[in-house]
Amino acid sequence: MALARFTKPVDGTIPVQALLYADEELLSSQDAVGIYDGLQKSPEHQVGIVHVTTQRLLYIDASRKARSRSFALDLAHVSRTDHYAGLFTSSPKVTLHLSADDSSVGGGGVERSDRETGVESGFETWECEVCAFRNPPGLSPSASRICGLCGVPRSSAPTNIQPSSSTVGTTSSSLASSVSTSALPTPRNRESIACPACTFLNHPSMKKCEICDTPLPRIAPAVSASSAENGTTKSAPATRPATPGIDEGAMMIKLSFRKGGDKPFYTALKRSLKGQAWEINNPLNRLLPNANANDTGAGVRSGISGIMHAVETRAQTRDTHMSDALQDLEALMVKAKDMVRLAAELNERLTVATAATSTAAPTAASASASEPEEATFIRSSLTQLGLQMENTPVTLDMMKDERRWIEELARELAGVLQGSPGSGSGSGGGLMSHRGLIALDEVWGGWNRARGVALVPPSTLLLVVPHLPAYTDPPIKSLVLPSEMRALHTPEYEPKVFGERVVRRMRLKSTTTTEIAQREGVGIALAEEMVSLIEREGGLSRDDGRYGDSDSVGFGGGEVRWWANVFVGYIWDGQA
């Protein structure tokens, strides 16, 4: 019947999204649907969920046997649809009239090859023989048969076995079908073998293409003309009875909607059939040039021009998506500024109203008793929306002078670092409340998190850093480390002060970078940079472990240990 002929089994125990191809989109779903196989009910498919996608119809059985009873139907097989609205006890139904004609199935050869091999080609990775592009898995069968970069059809599996005499006709017909589908040029003689990848005409003795090294199909010897004239190839006598027609019930499937929902589902089904996504990915449609295309080759989608076209299309699509994303971000920032401005106005009005209430006459106290509660509610709502006005970020449109803007940004950054009022750091203090050394990239990230959507670029941060000492107490300065990494530090972490403190601790015992980082309360990366700075100034000497004491691993292993350089400032008197 139609179910056994046109459907493929799927695993109904996994989510529907996992069953979709990469180029497939889910359009609509409906539960409580039964299936008619032809004109009769299918006993095993009476309660399930039907999903329609851009390429397939999926039936997921609702029983415990969903793994064996679920199936998928390619919409390319659907030639016509009918809708029955139902009457009295009869449920609404959607009839799918199916067609087995290859011309109505965009990629019928693909379907047959997958059924013969038992492996769906869309779920395996393959490499193009022409451009060596590794095509990803998860594409639909029609899309997976062509290279996603150059558009050349995927060559069939190499066959090195010479076909037997009983399969000569089948091999010849399949070869002719593949050659016509791939739009290969007609050979100059019957002995030339056309490459299925690059269409080069090879000598019949060649097993691989001379151009792209693709395995060539084997051509069976042609039937001689004399045997054809003698009638030896006649397949059946003239008195053979005609083939009986196919039953109409074997070429249709009905969907019975037991709980309604047939109209929106049928609308989505018609939209999918009208879109014909399987025809867009059909290799034949992509290889054959458009009849209306001009002479410049606009319809070509294979070869070098196809590769260039694909690369340019992807680049344009990426640029378009990036531009749209940036426009959305700019629009969001404009709306955010409007919301901040509105919140500022509300905050000012609430402040004025609260002040007026506190100074009002006692006779008006009862009339205005509800105002503080309303003000508290509005302020809490603004806080939950992140629009509290105590920490409004400074933006360039607020200032007429750029120098004033940089100074205000320095004051704001000082509050973020040291936790002063108006910094946005809350009651938990600033980034450097309990730290004396911090990397500049961490400062940039923390500052932008505090500012919300009014982000600051790194170039602006570099302009603000030199103004920090005027707005911080103790003053915070910038430091360039040996690896060109920038950091901010307090006076306690000046290179000279830090070096003297570290050297004083290791007069009698060596130490490692990890131990220094633990004592100083800084990260290991920053501690390593500071130690390298002290070593460059001559304050420390390293011990790589080859000749270290018993505490070290020894023989080149373990962490580097540092010793105080006792030779600094030593003057040799010339005596041994």
N, C-alpha and C positions, 0 to 999 in steps of 0.2 A: 504494500500500500504506500501512500504518500509519505508517511512518517519514516518508514524504513528506506525509502528511496532518496529523499531530499534532506533529511536532518542528520545532524552529527551529535553524538552523546557528549555531554559536558558534566563536570563535577558540580553538582548543586549544593554541596556542603560548604563551599568557599564563597566569600562575598562576590556580588555581581561585578563590582569594580575591578576585581582581580581577573575576571573573565574577559574583560574588554581588551581590544587591541590598542596599541599606542595611538593610532589614528582613528579611533572609534569613540563616539560620544553617546551617552545614555540620554534618551529623549523622554521616555514616559514609562511608568510601571503601573500594574493593576493586579490586585490579588483576587482570589476566589474565581479563577478562570479554569474551565474545562476544555479539553481538546477533542475534536471530532476527526478521526482518520478517514477522510472521504465523507461518506454519508452516515457512517456508524460512529458511535462513541468509542473512544479509546479507553478501555477499562483502567489502564495504568496511569492515565493522565487526566484525572477528573478534578483534582484540587491542587492548584498551584498558582504561582505568580508569573505573569508574563511581562517581559521587558522588551521594549522596542528601542533599538539603537540606530545609528546612521547606516549600519550595514547588515544587521542581523536582527532576528527575533529570538529571544531567549525564553525558554520555559523552565522554571525552577520548581520542581515538585515540592509540595508542602508536607509530604509524608516522611517517614523515617528512611525511605528508599530514594532519597533525593539524589544520591550518587549515581544510581543506575537508571532512574526514570527521567532525569532532566536532559534537555536537548537544545540545540541551536539550529535555526533555519536561516540560510542566507537570503536576504531580500532580493538578491539578483535573480532568484528563481521565480519570483512573484510576477506574473504577467497581468493580473487583473484582480480587483478586490470588490467585494459586495458587502453592504451593511444592512442588517435586519434589526429593526428596532424592538422586536419582541411583541407578544400579544398574550394577554391573560397570564397563564402559567408558563408560557414559553419565554426563555431568557433571550436577551439581545445577543446577536451573533455577528461576527465578522468572518467572511469567507475569503480565503486566499487561494486564487487559482494559480497553479504552478505550471511552469513550462520547462521541458527538458532540452529545448533547443539551445545549442551552444551560442547562437547569435544573441539570444536574450540573456545570457549569463556572461557578465563581464569577467571573463577569466575562467571559462569552463574547463580549459585544459589544466589550470592550476588546481581546481577542485579534484579532477580525476587523478592527477599525479600525487596529490596528498593522500587520496584514498588508497592508491596502490602502494605507496611506501609506508603508510600507516603512521607517518609523522607529519604534523602540520608545519609547513615551512615557515610560517610566521613566528614560530617560537624557537628559532635557532639562529645563531650568528653565522654569517657567511661572508667571505671576502671576494670582492669583485676581481675577476681575472684581468680586467683592463686597467683600472685605476688603483687597484689594491686597497680600496676603501672597505673597512669592516662595517658592514651593515648591522645595526643593532637588532635584537629580537623584539617580539611583541607587536609587529606590524601585521596588518591584514594579509591574507594570502595573495591578493592581487598586488599589493604594494611591496610585499617581500620578494616578488619575482623580478624586480628591477633594482638596479643600484641606485641608492639614494643620492649619489653624487654625480655620476656621469650618465645615468639613465639607460645603461646597457642591460638587456635582459640577463637574468641569471642562467648560466649554462646548465643543461641537464647533467645528471650524474654520469660520469664516464663509463662506457661499456666497452670492454676489451674482448668480450666473448663473441665469436662469430655466430650470428643467428642461424638456426636450423632451417631446413627447407619448409617445415610446417608453419614457421612464423615469418616467412618472407613477406607475405602480403601485409601483415600487421606492422612490421618494421618499416616497410616502404611508405605505408599510409601515414604512420605517426611521424616519420621524418619529413614527409611533404607538408604535414600540418604544422610542424614546428618551424620549418623554413618559411612558410607563408605567414605565420604569426609574427615572426621576428622581422619580417620585411627584408629578407636577405635578397641580394641580387640573383638573377637567374644565371646558373652556371653556363659557361661557354660550351661545355661538352658534358656528356653524361658521367664522365669519370672524375671530374673535379668535385672536391668536397668543400662546401662552404663552412667556414668557422661560425659556430653559433654565437660567438662573442663579438669578433671584429669584422665578420663577413668576408674575410679574405678567402679566395679560392685556392685550396691546397691540392697538391698532387695526390692521387688516390693511394699511393704507398705511404703517405705520411700518417702517423698516429696522433701527432700533436700539431697545432697550428704553428706555422713558421714565424708568425708575427707576434702573437701573444701567448704562445705555449699552452693554449687551451686544448684539452682532449677532444679529438674529433669523433663524431658519430660514424659508425660503420655502415656503409651502404651495401645492401644486398645486390647481387647480380640481377640485372634486368631480364625480364622474360623475353625470349627471342621472338622476332616478328613472325617467323614461320609457324611457331607453335600457336601464336595468336590467330593466324589465318586459318589454321586447321581446326580451330575451335577447341583446343585442349584446355583452355583456361575457363571454360564455361562453368559457372558455379552451380547451376541448377537447371533441370529440364524445363521446357516451355510449359508443360502441363502442371507445374507446381501451383498449389492453391495460394490465393492472396493472403498476406499476413493479417490476422484479425486486428481490428482497431483497439486502441487503448480505452479502457473503461474511464468514463468521466470522473467517477468517484476516486479513482487512483491518482488524480491530478489536482486534488484540492484538499485544504485543511481548514477546519472551522474552529473559531475561538468562541466559546460560550461564556458570557459574563454573568455569573450567578448573582453578584451583588452590585451590578451597575458599573458605571465608569467607562462604558463602551465609547461614548462620543468623544471625550478628550483623547482617549487612547487611539481611536480611529483617525482623529485629526493628526496626531503625531506620526502615525503610520503612513498616512498619505504624504505628509511633509517629507518623511524619510525616503519614500519611493520617488517622489518628485526630485529630490536632491541628487539621488544616484551617486552616493559617495564612492561606491565600488567602481563606477565608470571613470571617475577622476583618477584613480590609482591604477587603472587598467594599463598594462604594458603596451598593448596594441595602440591605445589612444595616445600614449606618450611618445611612441616611436614614429608613428605615421605623421608626416607634416600636414598641417591644416590646409585644406583646399583654398581657403580665403587668405592664407598668409602671403605676404609679398615676397619678392625675389631675394630679399636680404636674409632669408632663412629664419624668420621669426618663429616658425612652427617647429624648428628642430629642437629636440630635447635630449640628444645623445651626442657622444663624442666630446671633443674639446670644447665646442661651443656650449654643450649641455653642462659641462663642469663649470665653465665660467658663468653661465647663466644661474646655476644653482648657488654658487658662491656669492654672486652679486645680490641675488634675491634674499639670501640669508642675512647678508650685511645690511641691506636696506630694511629688512624686517626688524633686525636687532636695533638699528638706529631709530626706527619709528617707535618701537616699544620704549626705548630709553627716553626719547623726547616726550612721549605721553606720560611716562612716570615722573619726569621732572616737572612737566606742566601740572600734574596732579599735586606734586609736592608744593609748588609755588602757590597753587590755589588754596591748599590746606594752610599754608603759612599766612596768606592774606586773611582767610577766615579766622585763623587763630588770633591775628592781630585785632580783628574786629571784636572777637569775644573778650580779649584782654581789655580793650578800650571800654567795652560795655561793663565789664566787671569793675574797672576803675571808677566809672561814673556811679555805679551802684554803691561801691565802697564809700565814695565821697558823700553821697546822699545819706547813707546810713550813719556815717560819722557825724554829719551835721545834725541829723535827726536825733541821734543819741545825746549830743551835746545840748541841744535845745530841750530835750526831755529832762535832763539832769538839772537845768537851770529854770525850769518852769515853776509856776506858782503851785503851792500845795493844793489849791482848788482844782487844778487841772491834772493832778497826779492820777486820779482814778480814770480819767478819760484816756490818758496816754499810757496806761499800765501795760497794755498789750504790745506796745512798740518795741521794747527790748527783746521780747520773745520772737517777734517777727524778724527783727534784725539779726538775732542769733541764728535763726533758721536760714536766712539768706546767706549769711557769712559761711555757715557750715556747708551749704550747697555749693558755694563757690569753691570752698576748700576741697570738697570731694571731686569737683571737676578740674582741680589743679589750677584754678584761677585766683588763688589768694593773692592779694595785691601787696603784701609786705615785701615780696621779693621779685618785683617785676624786672625782667632782664632788660638791660640797656641795649637799644638798637640805634642804628645810624640815623633813622628818620626822626628820632627824638631830639637830636642835636643838630645845630646849624654848623658847628665847627668840628672838623675831623679831629683836631688835637684835643678838644674837650671830650669827644667821644672816646678816644684812647685813654684819657685820664679816668673817665667814669668806668671804663672796662677794667682798668687796673684796680680801682677801688672795689669793684664787684669781685674780681678775682682774689683780691686780698681777703675779702670776707669768706670766700669759698675755701681758701687755704687755712685761715686761722679761726674761722667760726665766729666772726664778729657779727653784730646785729645787722640784718638786711642782707645776709650772705646767701640765704637759701639753704644753709646747711642744717637748719633746725637746731634742736637742743643737743644733738650728738657731737657738736664741734665740727671743725674743718678737717680738710685732708691732712694738714700738717700740725694738728693740735698735739699729737703725741709722737710725731716723727720729725726728724731734722733733715732728712734727705729723701727726695722723691723724684722719680723720672718725669720728664716733661710730657711724655705721651700719656701717662696716667693722669697728670693734671688736666690735659686737654679733654680726655674722656670724662672725668668727673665734672669739669666745668660745663660741658655740653649737656650732661644729664641734669645738672641743676638748672640750666637755662630752658629746658623743654624743647620747643620747636624752633626757637631763635638760635640756631647753631652758629658757632664761631669757627672759621677755617683756621688751619695751622699757621698760615701767614699772619693773620691778625694776632694770634697768640704770641708770635715772635716779636711783634711790635709792642705788645703790652708788657712783656716780661721786664724790659729795662726800667719801667716805671714802678715796679713793685716795691723797691726799698722805701719809697716815699709814703707808702700807704700800709706798711706792715711793721709790727713791733713784736719781737725783734725783726730787724730787716731781713727779707728773703732775697737772695741773689741767685743769679744763674751761673752754671758751671758747665764747661765743655770737657768731657771725659776723654781718655785716650782713644776710644773707639768712635769719636765724633758724636757720641750720644750726649744729649743735653739733660741737665737735672737742675732742680731748685734745692737750695740748702739754707739752713740757718747759720749764724756765726759759729756755733759749736762744730759744724761740719765743714768749716773752711779747710782746704787741703793741708795747710800747715798745722792747724790745731788738731785735725783728725790724725795726721801722721805722728805728731808728738804723743798723743794719747795712746795710739796703737803701739808705738815703739816702747813706751814706758811700761806697758803691760808684758812685753816679751823680753825683758832684760835677762831673765833666768830660764825661760822656757819658750820653746817654739810654739807656734800656733798655725792653724789652717784658715782658709778663707771662710769656711762654714762657721767656725768658732767666732771669727771676727764679726760676721753678719749677725750671729745670735747676740753677742755682747752689745753691738751698736744698734740693734733693732732695725736693720735695713735688709733689703733683699740680697740674695747671694750674687746676683748679677751686678748690682750697684756696689756691693762690697768688693767684688773682684776688680771692678773698674777703679775704685779708690785705692786699693792695694797696689794696682799697677801704676797708678799715679805716684804713690809714695816710692815705689821701687825705681821709677824713672828719676826721681829726685835724689836717689841714693840712700834713702832711709832704711830700706829692707833688703835682705838677700834671700834668695829662694833655695830650697832644698828639695830636689825632685824625687827623693826617696832612695836613690842608689846607695848613698852613704849615710842614711839617717840613723837615728837611734832605734831602740827596741820598740818604741811606740809606733813607728812607721811600718808600713808593709815591707819596704825594702826592695832592692833589686828592680827599681823602676816602676813599681806598682804603687797604688794608693794615691792619696791627695797630696798636692804640693804643700810643704810646710814652710813657714816663713820665720826668719831669725832677724834680730836687730843687727844692723850693719855697724859693728864696733870699730871698723876701720875709718869711718867718717871723721874727719878732723884730726886723724892721727898723723903725727910728724915723726918720721924715722930719723933717728940721730946718726945713722950710718953704722951702728955697732950691731953685731950679731947677738 
